Amino acid sequence: MSAEVIVIEAIGWAAAVIILAAYILLSLGRLEGRSYLYQWMNVIGAGGFIINSGYNGALPSAVLNVIWAAMGLFTLWSVWRARQVARAALL
């Protein structure tokens, strides 16, 4: 097994651990669905899956994770925007 394959596999496994940890923390009530940490964990995990599944030619998985990452980035933006509006209302 080449070093490249090992790195790609490690990225895939790390992505799985990150997304699973995010879901467990959400399910246990330790994270909120609209928290920055939860969304960044999903974006980073999806990015790892994009790399792994793209490399391995699993295009449906790669596309799903592009959408998953985009949803996370959109949620991060919407949470940030809502906080900006709330701060402006206090002034």
All heavy atoms as an XYZ file, in Angstrom:
694
protein
N       0.847     -1.172      0.000
C       0.000      0.000      0.000
C       0.897      1.241      0.000
O       1.783      1.363      0.832
C      -0.910     -0.020      1.230
C      -1.975      1.040      1.210
S      -3.079      1.043      2.642
C      -4.059     -0.410      2.356
N       0.635      2.165     -0.914
C       1.478      3.357     -1.033
C       1.138      4.371      0.061
O       0.072      4.320      0.683
C       1.265      4.009     -2.404
O       0.002      4.639     -2.475
N       2.064      5.298      0.253
C       1.855      6.349      1.247
C       0.628      7.192      0.888
O      -0.132      7.603      1.769
C       3.096      7.234      1.344
N       0.408      7.413     -0.398
C      -0.751      8.192     -0.847
C      -2.060      7.519     -0.432
O      -2.970      8.175      0.091
C      -0.704      8.362     -2.365
C      -1.862      9.142     -2.936
C      -1.730      9.309     -4.430
O      -0.797     10.006     -4.879
O      -2.572      8.729     -5.149
N      -2.140      6.241     -0.648
C      -3.351      5.487     -0.286
C      -3.561      5.517      1.223
O      -4.695      5.689      1.697
C      -3.273      4.044     -0.817
C      -4.412      3.198     -0.268
C      -3.284      4.038     -2.335
N      -2.488      5.379      1.977
C      -2.591      5.411      3.437
C      -3.108      6.767      3.906
O      -3.985      6.848      4.770
C      -1.239      5.068      4.093
C      -0.907      3.594      3.830
C      -1.263      5.363      5.595
C       0.505      3.200      4.225
N      -2.604      7.844      3.318
C      -3.061      9.194      3.692
C      -4.537      9.372      3.355
O      -5.313      9.890      4.174
C      -2.194     10.279      3.010
C      -2.815     11.659      3.154
C      -0.787     10.266      3.587
N      -4.948      8.938      2.173
C      -6.351      9.055      1.761
C      -7.249      8.254      2.699
O      -8.328      8.719      3.101
C      -6.542      8.601      0.300
C      -5.777      9.516     -0.665
C      -8.009      8.506     -0.068
C      -6.255     10.949     -0.707
N      -6.833      7.054      3.061
C      -7.613      6.244      3.996
C      -7.679      6.902      5.367
O      -8.735      6.898      6.014
C      -7.036      4.836      4.105
C      -7.277      3.994      2.872
C      -8.758      3.812      2.563
O      -9.529      3.415      3.464
O      -9.146      4.088      1.415
N      -6.560      7.460      5.828
C      -6.541      8.140      7.125
C      -7.485      9.343      7.111
O      -8.199      9.593      8.092
C      -5.117      8.581      7.471
N      -7.510     10.080      6.009
C      -8.433     11.217      5.875
C      -9.879     10.726      5.961
O     -10.711     11.331      6.651
C      -8.175     11.980      4.554
C      -6.843     12.726      4.646
C      -9.325     12.933      4.225
C      -6.371     13.312      3.325
N     -10.179      9.631      5.283
C     -11.530      9.079      5.333
C     -11.940      8.647      6.726
O     -13.055      8.916      7.170
N     -11.039      7.955      7.417
C     -11.357      7.520      8.778
C     -11.492      8.698      9.729
O     -12.372      8.714     10.599
C     -10.316      6.529      9.284
C     -10.545      5.163      8.722
C      -9.813      4.533      7.756
C     -11.600      4.263      9.063
N     -10.349      3.298      7.482
C     -11.452      3.112      8.266
C     -12.662      4.322      9.950
C     -12.332      2.028      8.349
C     -13.531      3.249     10.037
C     -13.356      2.124      9.244
N     -10.622      9.694      9.593
C     -10.721     10.890     10.439
C     -12.051     11.605     10.186
O     -12.706     12.071     11.129
C      -9.542     11.827     10.179
N     -12.457     11.679      8.922
C     -13.739     12.304      8.577
C     -14.889     11.557      9.243
O     -15.804     12.174      9.794
C     -13.916     12.319      7.060
N     -14.835     10.235      9.206
C     -15.886      9.428      9.830
C     -15.950      9.688     11.333
O     -17.042      9.841     11.900
C     -15.652      7.946      9.548
N     -14.796      9.742     11.974
C     -14.748      9.986     13.419
C     -15.310     11.371     13.745
O     -16.098     11.529     14.691
C     -13.304      9.827     13.952
C     -13.171     10.367     15.369
C     -12.877      8.373     13.880
N     -14.942     12.376     12.960
C     -15.411     13.740     13.215
C     -16.930     13.837     13.070
O     -17.617     14.405     13.929
C     -14.703     14.745     12.284
C     -13.226     14.856     12.667
C     -15.379     16.113     12.329
C     -12.373     15.577     11.643
N     -17.477     13.286     11.988
C     -18.923     13.371     11.774
C     -19.663     12.541     12.825
O     -20.697     12.977     13.351
C     -19.286     12.967     10.338
C     -18.856     14.089      9.400
C     -20.783     12.685     10.205
C     -19.173     13.875      7.952
N     -19.156     11.375     13.153
C     -19.789     10.566     14.186
C     -19.742     11.278     15.539
O     -20.739     11.303     16.274
C     -19.126      9.195     14.277
C     -19.740      8.213     15.280
C     -21.214      7.964     14.966
C     -18.953      6.913     15.274
N     -18.613     11.874     15.881
C     -18.490     12.613     17.145
C     -19.475     13.786     17.174
O     -20.110     14.036     18.204
C     -17.059     13.106     17.330
N     -19.607     14.486     16.058
C     -20.553     15.605     15.992
C     -21.970     15.121     16.267
O     -22.719     15.733     17.039
C     -20.473     16.293     14.629
N     -22.341     14.010     15.649
C     -23.691     13.475     15.826
C     -23.914     12.993     17.260
O     -24.975     13.221     17.844
C     -23.958     12.348     14.835
C     -25.372     11.845     14.921
C     -26.443     12.635     14.521
C     -25.635     10.590     15.434
C     -27.740     12.186     14.621
C     -26.940     10.126     15.540
C     -27.988     10.928     15.137
O     -29.274     10.474     15.251
N     -22.929     12.331     17.825
C     -23.051     11.866     19.210
C     -23.203     13.055     20.155
O     -24.081     13.066     21.029
C     -21.847     10.988     19.612
C     -21.911      9.645     18.872
C     -21.792     10.775     21.122
C     -20.638      8.817     18.983
N     -22.362     14.072     19.980
C     -22.439     15.256     20.841
C     -23.779     15.967     20.681
O     -24.352     16.456     21.664
C     -21.278     16.206     20.547
C     -19.905     15.686     20.969
C     -18.806     16.583     20.416
C     -19.813     15.572     22.482
N     -24.298     16.027     19.471
C     -25.613     16.616     19.232
C     -26.690     15.785     19.928
O     -27.557     16.327     20.621
C     -25.889     16.700     17.733
C     -27.260     17.254     17.348
C     -27.328     18.751     17.630
C     -27.534     16.981     15.878
N     -26.639     14.488     19.766
C     -27.640     13.597     20.349
C     -27.626     13.626     21.876
O     -28.668     13.467     22.515
C     -27.417     12.159     19.878
O     -27.596     12.079     18.482
N     -26.458     13.831     22.465
C     -26.341     13.903     23.926
C     -26.662     15.290     24.472
O     -26.619     15.506     25.679
C     -24.924     13.501     24.362
C     -24.540     12.044     24.115
C     -23.075     11.817     24.473
C     -25.449     11.104     24.896
N     -26.938     16.230     23.571
C     -27.259     17.584     24.001
C     -26.042     18.421     24.358
O     -26.166     19.482     24.952
N     -24.863     17.945     23.996
C     -23.627     18.683     24.294
C     -23.344     19.765     23.266
O     -22.566     20.686     23.523
C     -22.437     17.722     24.369
C     -22.571     16.612     25.401
C     -22.541     17.102     26.841
N     -21.366     17.841     27.176
C     -20.268     17.346     27.715
N     -20.199     16.055     27.981
N     -19.252     18.122     28.003
N     -23.940     19.640     22.077
C     -23.825     20.645     21.026
C     -25.218     20.985     20.526
O     -26.118     20.142     20.567
C     -22.995     20.126     19.840
C     -21.503     19.941     20.030
C     -20.886     19.357     18.765
C     -20.833     21.260     20.387
N     -25.368     22.194     20.044
C     -26.607     22.630     19.403
C     -26.441     22.490     17.895
O     -25.336     22.671     17.360
C     -26.910     24.086     19.756
C     -27.189     24.319     21.226
C     -28.485     23.679     21.680
O     -29.450     23.653     20.886
O     -28.525     23.180     22.819
N     -27.528     22.203     17.209
C     -27.477     22.020     15.760
C     -26.990     23.240     15.001
O     -26.408     23.107     13.932
N     -27.227     24.425     15.547
C     -26.788     25.648     14.868
C     -25.518     26.232     15.492
O     -25.176     27.387     15.241
C     -27.919     26.669     14.852
C     -29.063     26.219     13.943
C     -30.210     27.191     13.884
N     -29.870     28.531     13.466
C     -29.790     28.954     12.202
N     -30.027     28.118     11.221
N     -29.483     30.210     11.929
N     -24.813     25.436     16.266
C     -23.562     25.927     16.857
C     -22.454     25.907     15.811
O     -22.460     25.094     14.882
C     -23.150     25.077     18.060
O     -22.686     23.809     17.652
N     -21.522     26.826     15.984
C     -20.386     26.881     15.070
C     -19.605     25.562     15.090
O     -19.219     25.049     14.040
C     -19.440     28.025     15.428
C     -19.959     29.396     15.074
C     -20.012     30.406     16.030
C     -20.357     29.699     13.783
C     -20.468     31.675     15.707
C     -20.820     30.960     13.448
C     -20.868     31.944     14.411
O     -21.313     33.198     14.087
N     -19.362     25.023     16.284
C     -18.558     23.800     16.393
C     -19.207     22.633     15.658
O     -18.545     21.925     14.893
C     -18.306     23.437     17.852
C     -17.481     22.171     18.089
C     -16.123     22.258     17.403
C     -17.337     21.906     19.579
N     -20.511     22.441     15.876
C     -21.201     21.334     15.212
C     -21.125     21.483     13.697
O     -20.828     20.516     12.982
C     -22.660     21.270     15.674
C     -23.449     20.191     14.969
C     -23.246     18.855     15.284
C     -24.379     20.503     13.987
C     -23.951     17.852     14.639
C     -25.089     19.514     13.337
C     -24.871     18.193     13.660
O     -25.562     17.204     13.014
N     -21.387     22.674     13.207
C     -21.372     22.879     11.758
C     -19.970     22.737     11.181
O     -19.791     22.145     10.116
C     -21.984     24.241     11.406
C     -23.459     24.328     11.716
C     -24.291     23.286     10.992
O     -24.028     22.907      9.860
N     -25.324     22.781     11.666
N     -18.950     23.255     11.882
C     -17.578     23.101     11.383
C     -17.145     21.634     11.391
O     -16.438     21.188     10.490
C     -16.591     23.952     12.169
C     -16.521     25.350     11.648
C     -16.868     26.492     12.308
C     -16.101     25.762     10.344
N     -16.695     27.573     11.478
C     -16.219     27.162     10.274
C     -15.639     25.076      9.211
C     -15.880     27.888      9.133
C     -15.305     25.803      8.073
C     -15.429     27.194      8.046
N     -17.594     20.881     12.393
C     -17.273     19.450     12.410
C     -17.875     18.759     11.186
O     -17.229     17.913     10.564
C     -17.775     18.794     13.700
C     -16.984     19.202     14.929
S     -17.668     18.555     16.466
C     -17.020     16.877     16.429
N     -19.089     19.131     10.824
C     -19.726     18.560      9.644
C     -19.021     18.993      8.359
O     -18.819     18.174      7.455
C     -21.210     18.927      9.600
C     -22.034     17.998     10.435
O     -22.241     16.848     10.072
N     -22.512     18.481     11.566
N     -18.655     20.251      8.262
C     -17.976     20.742      7.053
C     -16.621     20.053      6.892
O     -16.276     19.578      5.802
C     -17.816     22.280      7.099
C     -16.886     22.768      6.007
C     -19.183     22.961      6.994
N     -15.850     19.972      7.967
C     -14.529     19.345      7.901
C     -14.653     17.847      7.614
O     -13.922     17.294      6.784
C     -13.740     19.611      9.193
C     -13.389     21.113      9.272
C     -12.479     18.752      9.271
C     -12.909     21.571     10.627
N     -15.598     17.197      8.291
C     -15.818     15.774      8.042
C     -16.247     15.519      6.603
O     -15.741     14.593      5.951
N     -17.162     16.331      6.106
C     -17.606     16.172      4.716
C     -16.446     16.404      3.757
O     -16.311     15.695      2.754
C     -18.757     17.128      4.410
N     -15.588     17.370      4.069
C     -14.414     17.615      3.226
C     -13.514     16.391      3.159
O     -13.011     16.032      2.089
N     -13.323     15.743      4.300
C     -12.526     14.522      4.312
C     -13.159     13.415      3.495
O     -12.482     12.696      2.755
N     -14.486     13.290      3.592
C     -15.191     12.289      2.792
C     -15.136     12.613      1.306
O     -15.075     11.706      0.470
C     -16.647     12.160      3.228
C     -16.855     11.300      4.446
C     -17.882     11.576      5.325
C     -16.055     10.212      4.714
C     -18.105     10.788      6.436
C     -16.260      9.413      5.820
C     -17.296      9.712      6.697
N     -15.166     13.891      0.968
C     -15.053     14.287     -0.448
C     -13.710     13.815     -1.000
O     -13.635     13.238     -2.087
C     -15.214     15.810     -0.623
C     -16.654     16.235     -0.311
C     -14.819     16.247     -2.030
C     -16.823     17.728     -0.107
N     -12.655     14.054     -0.242
C     -11.314     13.634     -0.672
C     -11.247     12.115     -0.804
O     -10.812     11.586     -1.837
C     -10.246     14.148      0.316
C     -10.158     15.671      0.230
C      -8.889     13.493      0.060
C      -9.384     16.316      1.365
N     -11.708     11.416      0.228
C     -11.625      9.958      0.232
C     -12.498      9.335     -0.851
O     -12.033      8.490     -1.619
C     -12.000      9.417      1.610
C     -11.887      7.920      1.690
O     -12.825      7.208      1.353
N     -10.730      7.437      2.120
N     -13.751      9.731     -0.915
C     -14.649      9.105     -1.891
C     -14.310      9.535     -3.313
O     -14.424      8.733     -4.246
C     -16.112      9.399     -1.558
O     -16.360     10.777     -1.509
N     -13.873     10.771     -3.488
C     -13.451     11.204     -4.823
C     -12.255     10.415     -5.314
O     -12.216      9.968     -6.461
N     -11.293     10.212     -4.442
C     -10.100      9.452     -4.792
C     -10.456      8.015     -5.170
O      -9.885      7.445     -6.102
C      -9.118      9.463     -3.623
C      -7.845      8.697     -3.890
C      -6.781      9.315     -4.536
C      -7.711      7.364     -3.500
C      -5.604      8.621     -4.789
C      -6.545      6.660     -3.748
C      -5.493      7.290     -4.390
O      -4.342      6.590     -4.641
N     -11.411      7.452     -4.435
C     -11.809      6.063     -4.666
C     -12.885      5.905     -5.733
O     -13.365      4.802     -5.965
C     -12.269      5.427     -3.349
C     -11.106      5.184     -2.415
O     -10.153      4.491     -2.772
N     -11.148      5.764     -1.235
N     -13.269      7.002     -6.368
C     -14.234      6.945     -7.457
C     -15.674      6.733     -7.021
O     -16.517      6.364     -7.834
N     -15.966      6.979     -5.768
C     -17.335      6.841     -5.257
C     -18.054      8.178     -5.444
O     -18.229      8.950     -4.495
C     -17.315      6.411     -3.801
N     -18.443      8.448     -6.677
C     -19.008      9.754     -7.002
C     -20.305     10.083     -6.274
O     -20.476     11.227     -5.852
C     -19.170      9.893     -8.514
C     -17.844      9.892     -9.290
C     -18.098     10.098    -10.773
C     -16.895     10.938     -8.751
N     -21.236      9.134     -6.091
C     -22.442      9.495     -5.326
C     -22.105      9.983     -3.916
O     -22.684     10.959     -3.434
C     -23.250      8.196     -5.291
C     -22.820      7.460     -6.517
C     -21.351      7.767     -6.654
N     -21.167      9.330     -3.264
C     -20.748      9.750     -1.934
C     -20.060     11.106     -1.975
O     -20.285     11.962     -1.107
C     -19.816      8.699     -1.325
O     -19.407      9.103     -0.043
N     -19.229     11.319     -2.960
C     -18.541     12.607     -3.092
C     -19.549     13.735     -3.289
O     -19.459     14.779     -2.634
C     -17.544     12.564     -4.244
N     -20.528     13.533     -4.162
C     -21.540     14.566     -4.420
C     -22.370     14.819     -3.168
O     -22.643     15.967     -2.807
C     -22.435     14.178     -5.617
C     -23.639     15.095     -5.734
C     -21.619     14.189     -6.904
N     -22.786     13.748     -2.489
C     -23.542     13.899     -1.252
C     -22.772     14.756     -0.258
O     -23.334     15.644      0.391
C     -23.845     12.532     -0.642
C     -24.448     12.560      0.766
C     -25.843     13.156      0.741
C     -24.466     11.167      1.356
N     -21.480     14.517     -0.139
C     -20.680     15.257      0.830
C     -20.381     16.682      0.389
O     -20.201     17.555      1.234
C     -19.421     14.466      1.190
C     -19.760     13.372      2.163
O     -20.033     13.639      3.324
N     -19.827     12.141      1.681
N     -20.356     16.946     -0.890
C     -20.270     18.337     -1.361
C     -21.522     19.079     -0.891
O     -21.438     20.204     -0.371
C     -20.119     18.405     -2.896
C     -20.363     19.815     -3.406
C     -18.737     17.916     -3.312
N     -22.682     18.450     -1.053
C     -23.939     19.062     -0.614
C     -23.949     19.217      0.902
O     -24.346     20.259      1.438
C     -25.140     18.237     -1.114
C     -25.210     18.289     -2.640
C     -26.448     18.728     -0.490
C     -26.142     17.275     -3.268
N     -23.489     18.194      1.621
C     -23.427     18.232      3.086
C     -22.544     19.394      3.558
O     -22.923     20.143      4.461
C     -22.866     16.904      3.589
C     -23.039     16.678      5.059
C     -22.158     16.983      6.049
C     -24.166     16.084      5.689
N     -22.663     16.602      7.258
C     -23.896     16.056      7.070
C     -25.370     15.569      5.226
C     -24.794     15.536      7.985
C     -26.254     15.041      6.149
C     -25.968     15.034      7.504
N     -21.387     19.543      2.947
C     -20.481     20.635      3.314
C     -21.108     21.988      2.978
O     -21.005     22.937      3.761
C     -19.138     20.474      2.601
N     -21.762     22.079      1.827
C     -22.415     23.339      1.433
C     -23.517     23.700      2.425
O     -23.673     24.874      2.788
C     -22.968     23.225      0.018
N     -24.270     22.704      2.872
C     -25.314     22.968      3.870
C     -24.697     23.482      5.172
O     -25.222     24.409      5.795
C     -26.113     21.690      4.147
C     -27.020     21.281      3.023
S     -27.787     19.642      3.242
C     -28.309     19.651      4.931
N     -23.599     22.895      5.571
C     -22.913     23.352      6.775
C     -22.396     24.766      6.636
O     -22.541     25.588      7.546
N     -21.802     25.071      5.487
C     -21.305     26.428      5.261
C     -22.448     27.427      5.214
O     -22.337     28.535      5.765
C     -20.482     26.484      3.970
C     -19.142     25.756      4.035
C     -18.519     25.681      2.646
C     -18.201     26.436      5.017
N     -23.556     27.058      4.584
C     -24.718     27.939      4.552
C     -25.244     28.177      5.966
O     -25.578     29.315      6.329
C     -25.828     27.358      3.663
C     -27.071     28.197      3.705
C     -27.149     29.369      2.970
C     -28.143     27.832      4.498
C     -28.284     30.165      3.021
C     -29.278     28.615      4.557
C     -29.354     29.788      3.817
N     -25.307     27.128      6.778
C     -25.785     27.285      8.150
C     -24.837     28.160      8.949
O     -25.285     29.022      9.718
C     -25.970     25.911      8.824
O     -26.888     25.147      8.043
C     -26.493     26.049     10.236
N     -23.531     27.983      8.776
C     -22.573     28.852      9.452
C     -22.807     30.309      9.079
O     -22.810     31.199      9.932
C     -21.137     28.439      9.105
C     -20.632     27.189      9.799
C     -19.385     26.667      9.107
C     -20.355     27.481     11.266
N     -23.015     30.559      7.796
C     -23.262     31.927      7.333
C     -24.565     32.472      7.929
O     -24.605     33.608      8.394
C     -23.333     31.973      5.798
C     -23.708     33.331      5.302
C     -22.879     34.404      5.144
C     -25.016     33.761      4.931
N     -23.591     35.473      4.689
C     -24.910     35.110      4.560
C     -26.259     33.138      4.884
C     -26.006     35.852      4.137
C     -27.348     33.876      4.469
C     -27.218     35.219      4.099
N     -25.624     31.650      7.928
C     -26.910     32.141      8.422
C     -26.865     32.398      9.930
O     -27.458     33.366     10.415
C     -28.056     31.196      8.053
O     -27.946     29.980      8.726
N     -26.147     31.567     10.679
C     -26.000     31.799     12.116
C     -25.189     33.070     12.353
O     -25.558     33.915     13.188
C     -25.333     30.587     12.814
C     -24.927     30.911     14.244
C     -26.256     29.378     12.768
N     -24.116     33.234     11.619
C     -23.296     34.439     11.749
C     -24.129     35.678     11.430
O     -24.096     36.666     12.161
C     -22.083     34.357     10.812
C     -21.273     35.611     10.826
C     -20.320     35.958     11.743
C     -21.344     36.686      9.881
N     -19.796     37.187     11.432
C     -20.411     37.656     10.297
C     -22.106     36.915      8.744
C     -20.227     38.847      9.597
C     -21.928     38.092      8.055
C     -20.993     39.050      8.478
N     -24.890     35.608     10.342
C     -25.725     36.742      9.918
C     -26.783     37.054     10.979
O     -27.011     38.229     11.307
C     -26.381     36.431      8.575
C     -27.197     37.547      8.039
C     -26.294     38.655      7.505
N     -27.140     39.737      7.059
C     -27.059     40.986      7.482
N     -26.115     41.321      8.342
N     -27.862     41.906      7.037
N     -27.431     36.051     11.528
C     -28.451     36.262     12.559
C     -27.841     36.919     13.794
O     -28.454     37.798     14.411
C     -29.113     34.942     12.931
N     -26.638     36.518     14.141
C     -25.971     37.128     15.296
C     -25.603     38.579     15.015
O     -25.683     39.427     15.917
C     -24.744     36.313     15.693
C     -25.131     34.985     16.306
C     -23.937     34.170     16.727
N     -24.378     32.886     17.273
C     -23.565     31.948     17.685
N     -22.258     32.126     17.640
N     -24.046     30.808     18.164
N     -25.219     38.873     13.783
C     -24.913     40.255     13.426
C     -26.155     41.129     13.521
O     -26.105     42.244     14.034
C     -24.332     40.335     12.005
C     -22.979     39.655     11.852
C     -21.920     40.275     12.732
O     -21.819     41.491     12.836
N     -21.142     39.455     13.396
N     -27.269     40.629     13.039
C     -28.541     41.375     13.092
C     -28.960     41.577     14.552
O     -29.397     42.672     14.925
C     -29.643     40.630     12.296
C     -31.014     41.220     12.557
C     -29.312     40.649     10.811
N     -28.798     40.542     15.381
C     -29.156     40.661     16.795
C     -28.280     41.687     17.505
O     -28.783     42.483     18.319
C     -29.037     39.300     17.472
N     -27.005     41.709     17.175
C     -26.099     42.705     17.783
C     -26.479     44.111     17.356
O     -26.465     45.044     18.162
C     -24.654     42.416     17.385
C     -24.038     41.315     18.163
C     -22.538     41.228     17.919
N     -22.076     39.956     18.405
C     -21.403     39.076     17.691
N     -21.086     39.341     16.442
N     -21.028     37.938     18.203
N     -26.812     44.279     16.079
C     -27.192     45.594     15.558
C     -28.474     46.081     16.234
O     -28.622     47.274     16.476
C     -27.364     45.545     14.054
N     -29.381     45.172     16.551
C     -30.638     45.542     17.198
C     -30.404     46.038     18.619
O     -31.200     46.815     19.144
C     -31.594     44.366     17.191
N     -29.323     45.579     19.246
C     -29.016     46.004     20.615
C     -28.413     47.402     20.668
O     -28.416     48.021     21.721
C     -28.064     45.010     21.281
C     -28.624     43.604     21.527
C     -27.522     42.705     22.071
C     -29.794     43.671     22.498
N     -27.897     47.869     19.560
C     -27.235     49.173     19.552
C     -28.180     50.303     19.451
O     -29.155     50.551     19.146
C     -26.224     49.253     18.411
C     -25.080     48.244     18.504
C     -24.187     48.373     17.276
C     -24.272     48.480     19.754
